[in-house]
């Protein structure tokens, strides 16, 4: 992984289990840049959070389908002169 600031390859510092203190993420990975000394923490989502995201994505798809269907109906109506 490259540093956002200077594009140098980041150095892996370690992975740390954080399940006990954080219900949304189960692990954090520490990375550092040898050139500009930036630090990056990468949080890995927990199973619980991944499930919530998946459910949210399903809800978003339902809303998109409803919107597409509504637009199709409106276009049909306007072609028929209803509005």
N, CA, C and O atoms as CSV, one atom per row, in Angstrom:
chain,resi,resn,atom,element,x,y,z
A,1,UNK,N,N,0.855,-1.169,0.000
A,1,UNK,CA,C,0.000,0.000,0.000
A,1,UNK,C,C,0.905,1.237,0.000
A,1,UNK,O,O,1.909,1.289,0.710
A,2,UNK,N,N,0.534,2.212,-0.797
A,2,UNK,CA,C,1.343,3.424,-0.932
A,2,UNK,C,C,0.861,4.527,0.009
A,2,UNK,O,O,-0.323,4.608,0.334
A,3,UNK,N,N,1.789,5.366,0.437
A,3,UNK,CA,C,1.476,6.513,1.278
A,3,UNK,C,C,0.668,7.527,0.468
A,3,UNK,O,O,1.008,7.839,-0.673
A,4,UNK,N,N,-0.386,8.025,1.064
A,4,UNK,CA,C,-1.265,9.006,0.430
A,4,UNK,C,C,-0.500,10.289,0.126
A,4,UNK,O,O,-0.771,10.945,-0.880
A,5,UNK,N,N,0.449,10.654,0.982
A,5,UNK,CA,C,1.135,11.941,0.861
A,5,UNK,C,C,2.359,11.918,-0.041
A,5,UNK,O,O,2.571,12.847,-0.821
A,6,UNK,N,N,3.165,10.868,0.058
A,6,UNK,CA,C,4.420,10.891,-0.712
A,6,UNK,C,C,4.583,9.702,-1.654
A,6,UNK,O,O,5.577,9.627,-2.377
A,7,UNK,N,N,3.626,8.772,-1.660
A,7,UNK,CA,C,3.604,7.631,-2.564
A,7,UNK,C,C,4.675,6.573,-2.274
A,7,UNK,O,O,4.911,5.697,-3.105
A,8,UNK,N,N,5.312,6.642,-1.127
A,8,UNK,CA,C,6.290,5.628,-0.719
A,8,UNK,C,C,5.537,4.413,-0.183
A,8,UNK,O,O,4.458,4.567,0.390
A,9,UNK,N,N,6.077,3.222,-0.355
A,9,UNK,CA,C,5.445,2.003,0.157
A,9,UNK,C,C,5.403,2.033,1.685
A,9,UNK,O,O,6.416,2.288,2.336
A,10,UNK,N,N,4.214,1.770,2.253
A,10,UNK,CA,C,4.049,1.795,3.704
A,10,UNK,C,C,4.612,0.527,4.334
A,10,UNK,O,O,4.662,-0.529,3.704
A,11,UNK,N,N,5.035,0.655,5.591
A,11,UNK,CA,C,5.578,-0.471,6.351
A,11,UNK,C,C,4.498,-0.965,7.314
A,11,UNK,O,O,3.886,-0.180,8.038
A,12,UNK,N,N,4.279,-2.275,7.306
A,12,UNK,CA,C,3.299,-2.880,8.193
A,12,UNK,C,C,3.852,-2.905,9.608
A,12,UNK,O,O,4.962,-3.384,9.840
A,13,UNK,N,N,3.078,-2.389,10.551
A,13,UNK,CA,C,3.506,-2.368,11.944
A,13,UNK,C,C,2.892,-3.471,12.776
A,13,UNK,O,O,3.456,-3.873,13.793
A,14,UNK,N,N,1.745,-3.963,12.353
A,14,UNK,CA,C,1.117,-5.062,13.083
A,14,UNK,C,C,-0.398,-4.985,13.012
A,14,UNK,O,O,-0.979,-3.968,12.633
A,15,UNK,N,N,-1.018,-6.098,13.391
A,15,UNK,CA,C,-2.468,-6.190,13.478
A,15,UNK,C,C,-2.829,-6.331,14.944
A,15,UNK,O,O,-2.140,-7.014,15.701
A,16,UNK,N,N,-3.913,-5.681,15.339
A,16,UNK,CA,C,-4.323,-5.725,16.736
A,16,UNK,C,C,-5.806,-6.057,16.819
A,16,UNK,O,O,-6.633,-5.437,16.150
A,17,UNK,N,N,-6.134,-7.054,17.656
A,17,UNK,CA,C,-7.519,-7.462,17.873
A,17,UNK,C,C,-8.199,-6.407,18.738
A,17,UNK,O,O,-7.730,-6.108,19.837
A,18,UNK,N,N,-9.313,-5.834,18.244
A,18,UNK,CA,C,-10.016,-4.792,19.000
A,18,UNK,C,C,-11.483,-5.154,19.242
A,18,UNK,O,O,-12.294,-4.287,19.570
A,19,UNK,N,N,-11.822,-6.437,19.080
A,19,UNK,CA,C,-13.207,-6.880,19.259
A,19,UNK,C,C,-13.753,-6.514,20.637
A,19,UNK,O,O,-14.921,-6.142,20.759
A,20,UNK,N,N,-12.934,-6.614,21.659
A,20,UNK,CA,C,-13.387,-6.379,23.027
A,20,UNK,C,C,-13.808,-4.929,23.262
A,20,UNK,O,O,-14.720,-4.672,24.047
A,21,UNK,N,N,-13.159,-3.986,22.597
A,21,UNK,CA,C,-13.464,-2.566,22.827
A,21,UNK,C,C,-14.274,-1.899,21.723
A,21,UNK,O,O,-14.675,-0.745,21.874
A,22,UNK,N,N,-14.526,-2.600,20.609
A,22,UNK,CA,C,-15.228,-1.970,19.492
A,22,UNK,C,C,-16.155,-2.985,18.834
A,22,UNK,O,O,-15.692,-4.017,18.349
A,23,UNK,N,N,-17.462,-2.706,18.808
A,23,UNK,CA,C,-18.392,-3.672,18.223
A,23,UNK,C,C,-18.483,-3.579,16.706
A,23,UNK,O,O,-18.973,-4.511,16.068
A,24,UNK,N,N,-18.025,-2.484,16.113
A,24,UNK,CA,C,-18.115,-2.311,14.664
A,24,UNK,C,C,-16.900,-2.849,13.906
A,24,UNK,O,O,-17.009,-3.216,12.736
A,25,UNK,N,N,-15.766,-2.894,14.560
A,25,UNK,CA,C,-14.528,-3.348,13.910
A,25,UNK,C,C,-13.856,-4.387,14.788
A,25,UNK,O,O,-13.875,-4.281,16.015
A,26,UNK,N,N,-13.258,-5.404,14.152
A,26,UNK,CA,C,-12.642,-6.466,14.942
A,26,UNK,C,C,-11.112,-6.452,14.926
A,26,UNK,O,O,-10.476,-7.135,15.729
A,27,UNK,N,N,-10.524,-5.676,14.014
A,27,UNK,CA,C,-9.064,-5.627,13.932
A,27,UNK,C,C,-8.626,-4.290,13.352
A,27,UNK,O,O,-9.304,-3.715,12.500
A,28,UNK,N,N,-7.481,-3.804,13.825
A,28,UNK,CA,C,-6.884,-2.613,13.237
A,28,UNK,C,C,-5.455,-2.970,12.827
A,28,UNK,O,O,-4.719,-3.613,13.575
A,29,UNK,N,N,-5.087,-2.541,11.630
A,29,UNK,CA,C,-3.734,-2.745,11.109
A,29,UNK,C,C,-3.019,-1.398,11.111
A,29,UNK,O,O,-3.555,-0.401,10.628
A,30,UNK,N,N,-1.813,-1.377,11.656
A,30,UNK,CA,C,-1.021,-0.156,11.707
A,30,UNK,C,C,0.022,-0.160,10.598
A,30,UNK,O,O,0.776,-1.120,10.439
A,31,UNK,N,N,0.052,0.928,9.834
A,31,UNK,CA,C,1.035,1.099,8.764
A,31,UNK,C,C,1.729,2.443,8.972
A,31,UNK,O,O,1.128,3.385,9.487
A,32,UNK,N,N,2.994,2.526,8.568
A,32,UNK,CA,C,3.706,3.805,8.687
A,32,UNK,C,C,4.559,4.042,7.451
A,32,UNK,O,O,4.950,3.113,6.744
A,33,UNK,N,N,4.830,5.320,7.219
A,33,UNK,CA,C,5.624,5.702,6.054
A,33,UNK,C,C,7.059,5.999,6.482
A,33,UNK,O,O,7.278,6.825,7.368
A,34,UNK,N,N,8.030,5.342,5.870
A,34,UNK,CA,C,9.426,5.580,6.226
A,34,UNK,C,C,9.966,6.913,5.695
A,34,UNK,O,O,11.004,7.392,6.151
A,35,UNK,N,N,9.262,7.503,4.736
A,35,UNK,CA,C,9.750,8.748,4.130
A,35,UNK,C,C,9.197,9.988,4.839
A,35,UNK,O,O,9.967,10.837,5.288
A,36,UNK,N,N,7.848,10.100,4.945
A,36,UNK,CA,C,7.273,11.320,5.521
A,36,UNK,C,C,6.733,11.110,6.942
A,36,UNK,O,O,6.217,12.038,7.566
A,37,UNK,N,N,6.861,9.872,7.442
A,37,UNK,CA,C,6.495,9.527,8.825
A,37,UNK,C,C,5.001,9.622,9.116
A,37,UNK,O,O,4.606,9.763,10.273
A,38,UNK,N,N,4.168,9.548,8.080
A,38,UNK,CA,C,2.717,9.477,8.287
A,38,UNK,C,C,2.371,8.105,8.862
A,38,UNK,O,O,3.093,7.128,8.669
A,39,UNK,N,N,1.253,8.063,9.570
A,39,UNK,CA,C,0.767,6.810,10.142
A,39,UNK,C,C,-0.644,6.563,9.610
A,39,UNK,O,O,-1.459,7.482,9.531
A,40,UNK,N,N,-0.919,5.315,9.249
A,40,UNK,CA,C,-2.227,4.930,8.736
A,40,UNK,C,C,-2.741,3.759,9.571
A,40,UNK,O,O,-2.032,2.772,9.767
A,41,UNK,N,N,-3.973,3.872,10.060
A,41,UNK,CA,C,-4.645,2.771,10.739
A,41,UNK,C,C,-5.777,2.299,9.840
A,41,UNK,O,O,-6.613,3.096,9.413
A,42,UNK,N,N,-5.803,1.011,9.555
A,42,UNK,CA,C,-6.837,0.429,8.709
A,42,UNK,C,C,-7.699,-0.472,9.590
A,42,UNK,O,O,-7.209,-1.436,10.178
A,43,UNK,N,N,-8.998,-0.143,9.675
A,43,UNK,CA,C,-9.926,-0.895,10.520
A,43,UNK,C,C,-10.679,-1.909,9.678
A,43,UNK,O,O,-11.223,-1.579,8.624
A,44,UNK,N,N,-10.704,-3.152,10.155
A,44,UNK,CA,C,-11.432,-4.220,9.475
A,44,UNK,C,C,-12.801,-4.351,10.114
A,44,UNK,O,O,-12.895,-4.512,11.331
A,45,UNK,N,N,-13.892,-4.284,9.306
A,45,UNK,CA,C,-15.238,-4.344,9.867
A,45,UNK,C,C,-15.561,-5.713,10.472
A,45,UNK,O,O,-15.105,-6.752,9.996
A,46,UNK,N,N,-16.356,-5.673,11.529
A,46,UNK,CA,C,-16.806,-6.903,12.175
A,46,UNK,C,C,-17.880,-7.572,11.333
A,46,UNK,O,O,-18.427,-6.963,10.414
A,47,UNK,N,N,-18.180,-8.824,11.648
A,47,UNK,CA,C,-19.237,-9.559,10.954
A,47,UNK,C,C,-20.554,-8.805,11.109
A,47,UNK,O,O,-21.333,-8.714,10.160
A,48,UNK,N,N,-20.806,-8.264,12.307
A,48,UNK,CA,C,-22.033,-7.515,12.575
A,48,UNK,C,C,-22.157,-6.313,11.633
A,48,UNK,O,O,-23.219,-6.090,11.052
A,49,UNK,N,N,-21.090,-5.548,11.484
A,49,UNK,CA,C,-21.119,-4.362,10.631
A,49,UNK,C,C,-21.268,-4.750,9.158
A,49,UNK,O,O,-22.001,-4.094,8.418
A,50,UNK,N,N,-20.589,-5.796,8.737
A,50,UNK,CA,C,-20.718,-6.259,7.347
A,50,UNK,C,C,-22.157,-6.664,7.051
A,50,UNK,O,O,-22.666,-6.396,5.963
A,51,UNK,N,N,-22.818,-7.314,8.021
A,51,UNK,CA,C,-24.217,-7.698,7.850
A,51,UNK,C,C,-25.100,-6.457,7.712
A,51,UNK,O,O,-26.001,-6.422,6.873
A,52,UNK,N,N,-24.838,-5.438,8.538
A,52,UNK,CA,C,-25.605,-4.190,8.457
A,52,UNK,C,C,-25.422,-3.525,7.091
A,52,UNK,O,O,-26.390,-3.042,6.504
A,53,UNK,N,N,-24.187,-3.497,6.585
A,53,UNK,CA,C,-23.928,-2.917,5.265
A,53,UNK,C,C,-24.681,-3.682,4.179
A,53,UNK,O,O,-25.259,-3.083,3.273
A,54,UNK,N,N,-24.667,-5.011,4.280
A,54,UNK,CA,C,-25.343,-5.837,3.283
A,54,UNK,C,C,-26.842,-5.553,3.291
A,54,UNK,O,O,-27.455,-5.420,2.232
A,55,UNK,N,N,-27.437,-5.459,4.487
A,55,UNK,CA,C,-28.862,-5.149,4.599
A,55,UNK,C,C,-29.154,-3.757,4.044
A,55,UNK,O,O,-30.164,-3.557,3.369
A,56,UNK,N,N,-28.280,-2.803,4.324
A,56,UNK,CA,C,-28.441,-1.442,3.826
A,56,UNK,C,C,-28.370,-1.409,2.304
A,56,UNK,O,O,-29.142,-0.699,1.660
A,57,UNK,N,N,-27.449,-2.174,1.730
A,57,UNK,CA,C,-27.334,-2.245,0.272
A,57,UNK,C,C,-28.604,-2.828,-0.350
A,57,UNK,O,O,-29.049,-2.375,-1.405
A,58,UNK,N,N,-29.188,-3.842,0.315
A,58,UNK,CA,C,-30.441,-4.417,-0.193
A,58,UNK,C,C,-31.549,-3.369,-0.167
A,58,UNK,O,O,-32.331,-3.265,-1.112
A,59,UNK,N,N,-31.615,-2.588,0.921
A,59,UNK,CA,C,-32.627,-1.530,1.021
A,59,UNK,C,C,-32.436,-0.488,-0.072
A,59,UNK,O,O,-33.409,-0.025,-0.668
A,60,UNK,N,N,-31.190,-0.119,-0.335
A,60,UNK,CA,C,-30.895,0.867,-1.383
A,60,UNK,C,C,-31.340,0.349,-2.748
A,60,UNK,O,O,-31.887,1.103,-3.553
A,61,UNK,N,N,-31.106,-0.937,-3.008
A,61,UNK,CA,C,-31.514,-1.525,-4.283
A,61,UNK,C,C,-33.036,-1.516,-4.431
A,61,UNK,O,O,-33.556,-1.282,-5.522
A,62,UNK,N,N,-33.753,-1.772,-3.322
A,62,UNK,CA,C,-35.225,-1.725,-3.365
A,62,UNK,C,C,-35.694,-0.323,-3.739
A,62,UNK,O,O,-36.591,-0.163,-4.566
A,63,UNK,N,N,-35.083,0.692,-3.127
A,63,UNK,CA,C,-35.465,2.084,-3.408
A,63,UNK,C,C,-35.154,2.431,-4.864
A,63,UNK,O,O,-35.950,3.098,-5.526
A,64,UNK,N,N,-34.011,1.986,-5.361
A,64,UNK,CA,C,-33.650,2.247,-6.761
A,64,UNK,C,C,-34.664,1.614,-7.706
A,64,UNK,O,O,-35.067,2.231,-8.692
A,65,UNK,N,N,-35.076,0.384,-7.408
A,65,UNK,CA,C,-36.055,-0.298,-8.259
A,65,UNK,C,C,-37.391,0.449,-8.249
A,65,UNK,O,O,-38.003,0.648,-9.298
A,66,UNK,N,N,-37.833,0.854,-7.072
A,66,UNK,CA,C,-39.078,1.612,-6.968
A,66,UNK,C,C,-38.981,2.893,-7.794
A,66,UNK,O,O,-39.921,3.250,-8.503
A,67,UNK,N,N,-37.846,3.580,-7.701
A,67,UNK,CA,C,-37.636,4.822,-8.462
A,67,UNK,C,C,-37.643,4.565,-9.963
A,67,UNK,O,O,-38.267,5.312,-10.718
A,68,UNK,N,N,-36.956,3.516,-10.402
A,68,UNK,CA,C,-36.927,3.183,-11.834
A,68,UNK,C,C,-38.323,2.862,-12.336
A,68,UNK,O,O,-38.730,3.320,-13.403
A,69,UNK,N,N,-39.062,2.062,-11.551
A,69,UNK,CA,C,-40.429,1.715,-11.951
A,69,UNK,C,C,-41.301,2.959,-12.041
A,69,UNK,O,O,-42.099,3.090,-12.969
A,70,UNK,N,N,-41.156,3.870,-11.089
A,70,UNK,CA,C,-41.935,5.103,-11.089
A,70,UNK,C,C,-41.619,5.945,-12.324
A,70,UNK,O,O,-42.523,6.478,-12.967
A,71,UNK,N,N,-40.344,6.062,-12.649
A,71,UNK,CA,C,-39.922,6.849,-13.820
A,71,UNK,C,C,-40.485,6.230,-15.096
A,71,UNK,O,O,-40.950,6.947,-15.982
A,72,UNK,N,N,-40.444,4.893,-15.191
A,72,UNK,CA,C,-40.999,4.219,-16.374
A,72,UNK,C,C,-42.484,4.519,-16.528
A,72,UNK,O,O,-42.962,4.797,-17.628
A,73,UNK,N,N,-43.214,4.459,-15.405
A,73,UNK,CA,C,-44.649,4.745,-15.447
A,73,UNK,C,C,-44.899,6.181,-15.886
A,73,UNK,O,O,-45.790,6.434,-16.696
A,74,UNK,N,N,-44.120,7.124,-15.359
A,74,UNK,CA,C,-44.275,8.539,-15.734
A,74,UNK,C,C,-44.014,8.732,-17.219
A,74,UNK,O,O,-44.738,9.472,-17.884
A,75,UNK,N,N,-42.992,8.078,-17.744
A,75,UNK,CA,C,-42.665,8.202,-19.168
A,75,UNK,C,C,-43.783,7.636,-20.027
A,75,UNK,O,O,-44.135,8.218,-21.054
A,76,UNK,N,N,-44.351,6.487,-19.607
A,76,UNK,CA,C,-45.470,5.897,-20.343
A,76,UNK,C,C,-46.648,6.839,-20.366
A,76,UNK,O,O,-47.271,7.031,-21.410
A,77,UNK,N,N,-46.961,7.429,-19.224
A,77,UNK,CA,C,-48.079,8.349,-19.127
A,77,UNK,C,C,-47.883,9.565,-20.035
A,77,UNK,O,O,-48.805,9.998,-20.726
A,78,UNK,N,N,-46.670,10.102,-20.017
A,78,UNK,CA,C,-46.423,11.304,-20.830
A,78,UNK,C,C,-46.498,10.992,-22.322
A,78,UNK,O,O,-46.908,11.848,-23.106
A,79,UNK,N,N,-46.113,9.787,-22.728
A,79,UNK,CA,C,-46.215,9.394,-24.133
A,79,UNK,C,C,-47.673,9.227,-24.553
A,79,UNK,O,O,-48.026,9.454,-25.711
A,80,UNK,N,N,-48.506,8.832,-23.607
A,80,UNK,CA,C,-49.932,8.619,-23.891
A,80,UNK,C,C,-50.735,9.923,-23.743
A,80,UNK,O,O,-51.934,9.956,-24.017
A,81,UNK,N,N,-50.068,10.973,-23.314
A,81,UNK,CA,C,-50.737,12.256,-23.153
A,81,UNK,C,C,-51.429,12.443,-21.820
A,81,UNK,O,O,-52.308,13.294,-21.688
A,82,UNK,N,N,-51.032,11.639,-20.812
A,82,UNK,CA,C,-51.677,11.761,-19.496
A,82,UNK,C,C,-50.822,12.542,-18.499
A,82,UNK,O,O,-51.175,12.582,-17.320
A,83,UNK,N,N,-49.772,13.135,-18.891
A,83,UNK,CA,C,-49.158,13.943,-17.978
A,83,UNK,C,C,-47.909,14.173,-17.509
A,83,UNK,O,O,-47.724,15.023,-16.639
